[in-house]
């Protein structure tokens, strides 16, 4: 008597809405100690925004001024936010990762119940008028992965993953976000080495 064995395919890995935490020294200087919010992940690849690397040369107020966006209605503290290096792909293009209370119609990607992303001038104009999202991180550029590339990097211990929380992404000093993300996993940065995963 022959037994039939069902060919059960594993569920594809979907890390949309998850934080990637760079392992020390594994993924190059550009990604050293980065925390990346994954806006999308699937069979076609992945797209994320680095949320802890502010660009020193320009802040939100200066960027809005350069883009000739009116800022008469924005609270003063809101305009003092930094602009972040979101990743090496399309570094001249802006992306806003924000709380889901704001919706720019079809231009807004709702990632999950806690996060959304917009990438049009409309959201910048709304922020300038004080009608933007309650919480936001603005980036220039994004990080992208080809199909299977991110999965391979994770299997090679280039990244750790943890759940994204608004508190971790939107608040707190940028210099502490990497260690705070590791702390969510109960990991002490001092216990990590640049050779982790390469025994």
C-alpha positions as a LaTeX table, in Angstrom:
\begin{tabular}{lrrr}
\hline
Residue & $x$ (\AA) & $y$ (\AA) & $z$ (\AA) \\
\hline
Unk1 & 0.00 & 0.00 & 0.00 \\
Unk2 & 1.43 & 3.36 & $-1.05$ \\
Unk3 & 1.13 & 6.36 & 1.20 \\
Unk4 & 0.44 & 9.66 & $-0.50$ \\
Unk5 & 2.66 & 12.47 & 0.68 \\
Unk6 & 1.23 & 15.94 & 0.28 \\
Unk7 & 3.62 & 18.51 & $-1.10$ \\
Unk8 & 3.07 & 21.25 & 1.47 \\
Unk9 & 4.78 & 24.49 & 0.51 \\
Unk10 & 5.95 & 26.66 & 3.40 \\
Unk11 & 4.22 & 29.99 & 3.84 \\
Unk12 & 6.26 & 32.68 & 2.09 \\
Unk13 & 8.10 & 34.98 & 4.49 \\
Unk14 & 6.39 & 38.35 & 4.76 \\
Unk15 & 8.20 & 40.96 & 6.83 \\
Unk16 & 6.10 & 43.96 & 5.83 \\
Unk17 & 5.87 & 46.35 & 8.79 \\
Unk18 & 8.83 & 44.77 & 10.60 \\
Unk19 & 12.08 & 46.44 & 11.65 \\
Unk20 & 15.39 & 45.19 & 10.30 \\
Unk21 & 18.30 & 45.70 & 12.69 \\
Unk22 & 21.74 & 45.63 & 11.08 \\
Unk23 & 24.28 & 43.25 & 12.59 \\
Unk24 & 27.65 & 44.93 & 13.26 \\
Unk25 & 30.02 & 45.05 & 10.30 \\
Unk26 & 28.10 & 42.60 & 8.14 \\
Unk27 & 26.23 & 44.77 & 5.66 \\
Unk28 & 28.73 & 47.54 & 4.91 \\
Unk29 & 29.39 & 51.02 & 6.24 \\
Unk30 & 26.29 & 52.52 & 4.63 \\
Unk31 & 24.08 & 50.24 & 6.71 \\
Unk32 & 26.19 & 50.17 & 9.88 \\
Unk33 & 23.94 & 50.21 & 12.96 \\
Unk34 & 20.88 & 50.98 & 10.87 \\
Unk35 & 17.26 & 50.35 & 11.74 \\
Unk36 & 15.13 & 49.84 & 8.63 \\
Unk37 & 11.34 & 49.89 & 8.56 \\
Unk38 & 10.09 & 47.49 & 5.88 \\
Unk39 & 7.25 & 49.18 & 3.98 \\
Unk40 & 6.76 & 46.21 & 1.65 \\
Unk41 & 8.08 & 42.65 & 1.35 \\
Unk42 & 6.96 & 39.86 & $-0.91$ \\
Unk43 & 7.86 & 37.66 & $-3.89$ \\
Unk44 & 8.90 & 40.73 & $-5.90$ \\
Unk45 & 11.44 & 41.89 & $-3.34$ \\
Unk46 & 11.44 & 44.37 & $-0.48$ \\
Unk47 & 11.44 & 48.12 & 0.11 \\
Unk48 & 12.30 & 49.85 & 3.37 \\
Unk49 & 13.29 & 53.16 & 4.93 \\
Unk50 & 16.22 & 53.72 & 7.28 \\
Unk51 & 14.77 & 55.58 & 10.29 \\
Unk52 & 17.83 & 56.39 & 12.40 \\
Unk53 & 20.33 & 58.15 & 10.11 \\
Unk54 & 19.57 & 61.89 & 9.98 \\
Unk55 & 21.12 & 63.89 & 7.14 \\
Unk56 & 23.25 & 66.58 & 8.80 \\
Unk57 & 23.04 & 69.12 & 5.97 \\
Unk58 & 19.27 & 69.67 & 5.88 \\
Unk59 & 16.25 & 69.63 & 8.15 \\
Unk60 & 12.55 & 69.66 & 7.40 \\
Unk61 & 12.20 & 73.47 & 7.56 \\
Unk62 & 15.03 & 73.97 & 5.06 \\
Unk63 & 13.72 & 71.28 & 2.72 \\
Unk64 & 10.23 & 72.80 & 2.71 \\
Unk65 & 11.77 & 76.22 & 2.03 \\
Unk66 & 13.75 & 74.84 & $-0.92$ \\
Unk67 & 10.58 & 73.24 & $-2.29$ \\
Unk68 & 8.72 & 76.55 & $-1.81$ \\
Unk69 & 6.17 & 74.91 & 0.51 \\
Unk70 & 4.26 & 77.34 & 2.73 \\
Unk71 & 4.85 & 76.65 & 6.42 \\
Unk72 & 2.56 & 79.22 & 8.03 \\
Unk73 & 0.33 & 76.69 & 9.76 \\
Unk74 & 2.90 & 74.19 & 11.04 \\
Unk75 & 3.78 & 74.10 & 14.75 \\
Unk76 & 7.33 & 75.37 & 15.22 \\
Unk77 & 8.57 & 72.17 & 16.81 \\
Unk78 & 7.32 & 70.11 & 13.90 \\
Unk79 & 9.53 & 71.99 & 11.43 \\
Unk80 & 12.66 & 71.29 & 13.48 \\
Unk81 & 12.55 & 67.60 & 12.57 \\
Unk82 & 15.52 & 66.09 & 10.75 \\
Unk83 & 15.45 & 64.57 & 7.30 \\
Unk84 & 16.76 & 61.00 & 7.21 \\
Unk85 & 18.92 & 59.06 & 4.78 \\
Unk86 & 16.30 & 56.49 & 3.80 \\
Unk87 & 18.60 & 54.38 & 1.65 \\
Unk88 & 20.77 & 54.44 & $-1.46$ \\
Unk89 & 18.00 & 54.00 & $-4.05$ \\
Unk90 & 16.54 & 57.20 & $-5.58$ \\
Unk91 & 18.30 & 59.46 & $-3.03$ \\
Unk92 & 16.72 & 62.57 & $-4.56$ \\
Unk93 & 13.18 & 61.30 & $-3.91$ \\
Unk94 & 11.35 & 61.95 & $-0.65$ \\
Unk95 & 9.34 & 59.44 & 1.37 \\
Unk96 & 7.30 & 60.04 & 4.53 \\
Unk97 & 6.70 & 57.19 & 6.95 \\
Unk98 & 3.85 & 58.29 & 9.19 \\
Unk99 & 1.03 & 57.43 & 11.54 \\
Unk100 & $-2.16$ & 56.18 & 9.83 \\
Unk101 & $-4.27$ & 59.17 & 10.91 \\
Unk102 & $-3.21$ & 60.86 & 7.64 \\
Unk103 & $-4.29$ & 59.61 & 4.22 \\
Unk104 & $-3.24$ & 61.12 & 0.92 \\
Unk105 & $-5.60$ & 58.96 & $-1.09$ \\
Unk106 & $-4.00$ & 56.63 & $-3.62$ \\
Unk107 & $-0.61$ & 58.22 & $-2.90$ \\
Unk108 & $-0.61$ & 56.72 & 0.61 \\
Unk109 & 0.34 & 53.10 & 1.26 \\
Unk110 & $-1.24$ & 51.82 & 4.48 \\
Unk111 & 1.36 & 49.37 & 5.76 \\
Unk112 & $-0.59$ & 48.18 & 8.81 \\
Unk113 & $-2.70$ & 49.57 & 11.67 \\
Unk114 & 0.21 & 51.62 & 13.03 \\
Unk115 & 2.09 & 52.85 & 9.95 \\
Unk116 & 1.52 & 54.32 & 6.51 \\
Unk117 & 3.82 & 55.78 & 3.85 \\
Unk118 & 3.32 & 58.65 & 1.40 \\
Unk119 & 5.67 & 59.99 & $-1.24$ \\
Unk120 & 4.05 & 63.03 & $-2.85$ \\
Unk121 & 4.29 & 66.80 & $-2.51$ \\
Unk122 & 0.76 & 66.78 & $-1.08$ \\
Unk123 & 1.83 & 65.42 & 2.29 \\
Unk124 & 4.64 & 67.97 & 2.53 \\
Unk125 & 2.18 & 70.77 & 1.77 \\
Unk126 & $-0.18$ & 69.41 & 4.43 \\
Unk127 & 2.67 & 69.23 & 6.96 \\
Unk128 & 3.55 & 72.84 & 6.13 \\
Unk129 & $-0.05$ & 73.87 & 6.83 \\
Unk130 & $-0.16$ & 71.93 & 10.09 \\
Unk131 & $-2.53$ & 69.36 & 8.60 \\
Unk132 & $-0.10$ & 66.46 & 8.30 \\
Unk133 & 0.11 & 63.23 & 10.30 \\
Unk134 & 0.51 & 63.25 & 14.06 \\
Unk135 & 3.83 & 61.40 & 13.76 \\
Unk136 & 6.20 & 61.21 & 10.80 \\
Unk137 & 9.73 & 60.42 & 9.68 \\
Unk138 & 10.84 & 62.03 & 6.42 \\
Unk139 & 13.54 & 60.35 & 4.33 \\
Unk140 & 15.45 & 60.88 & 1.12 \\
Unk141 & 15.89 & 57.64 & $-0.80$ \\
Unk142 & 15.03 & 54.10 & 0.21 \\
Unk143 & 16.59 & 50.67 & 0.63 \\
Unk144 & 15.57 & 48.03 & $-1.88$ \\
Unk145 & 16.10 & 44.29 & $-2.26$ \\
Unk146 & 15.61 & 42.08 & $-5.31$ \\
Unk147 & 13.44 & 38.93 & $-5.01$ \\
Unk148 & 15.04 & 36.57 & $-2.48$ \\
Unk149 & 17.89 & 38.98 & $-1.65$ \\
Unk150 & 16.64 & 40.02 & 1.78 \\
Unk151 & 15.84 & 36.43 & 2.74 \\
Unk152 & 19.41 & 35.47 & 1.81 \\
Unk153 & 20.87 & 38.32 & 3.86 \\
Unk154 & 18.78 & 37.34 & 6.89 \\
Unk155 & 19.88 & 33.70 & 6.55 \\
Unk156 & 23.49 & 34.95 & 6.53 \\
Unk157 & 22.88 & 36.80 & 9.81 \\
Unk158 & 23.17 & 40.26 & 8.25 \\
Unk159 & 19.93 & 41.37 & 9.90 \\
Unk160 & 17.87 & 40.73 & 13.01 \\
Unk161 & 14.13 & 41.44 & 12.93 \\
Unk162 & 11.72 & 42.78 & 15.52 \\
Unk163 & 8.22 & 44.19 & 15.58 \\
Unk164 & 7.99 & 47.89 & 14.74 \\
Unk165 & 6.36 & 50.16 & 17.30 \\
Unk166 & 5.51 & 53.86 & 16.84 \\
Unk167 & 7.50 & 54.69 & 19.98 \\
Unk168 & 10.63 & 53.09 & 18.54 \\
Unk169 & 10.28 & 54.54 & 15.05 \\
Unk170 & 8.97 & 58.05 & 15.73 \\
Unk171 & 10.37 & 59.06 & 19.12 \\
Unk172 & 13.58 & 58.89 & 21.08 \\
Unk173 & 17.09 & 59.96 & 20.08 \\
Unk174 & 18.18 & 58.60 & 16.70 \\
Unk175 & 21.49 & 57.54 & 18.21 \\
Unk176 & 19.60 & 55.21 & 20.57 \\
Unk177 & 17.22 & 53.57 & 18.08 \\
Unk178 & 19.62 & 50.77 & 17.12 \\
Unk179 & 20.30 & 49.75 & 20.74 \\
Unk180 & 16.61 & 50.21 & 21.61 \\
Unk181 & 15.59 & 47.92 & 18.75 \\
Unk182 & 18.07 & 45.30 & 19.94 \\
Unk183 & 16.75 & 45.69 & 23.48 \\
Unk184 & 13.27 & 44.76 & 22.16 \\
Unk185 & 14.82 & 41.38 & 21.35 \\
Unk186 & 16.63 & 41.19 & 24.68 \\
Unk187 & 20.00 & 41.52 & 22.90 \\
Unk188 & 22.94 & 43.42 & 24.36 \\
Unk189 & 24.92 & 45.15 & 21.55 \\
Unk190 & 28.16 & 44.33 & 23.36 \\
Unk191 & 27.40 & 40.63 & 22.92 \\
Unk192 & 27.29 & 41.00 & 19.14 \\
Unk193 & 30.42 & 40.79 & 17.09 \\
Unk194 & 31.20 & 41.63 & 13.48 \\
Unk195 & 31.80 & 37.92 & 12.84 \\
Unk196 & 28.42 & 36.76 & 14.11 \\
Unk197 & 27.05 & 33.97 & 11.97 \\
Unk198 & 30.44 & 33.13 & 10.44 \\
Unk199 & 31.77 & 30.50 & 12.84 \\
\hline
\end{tabular}
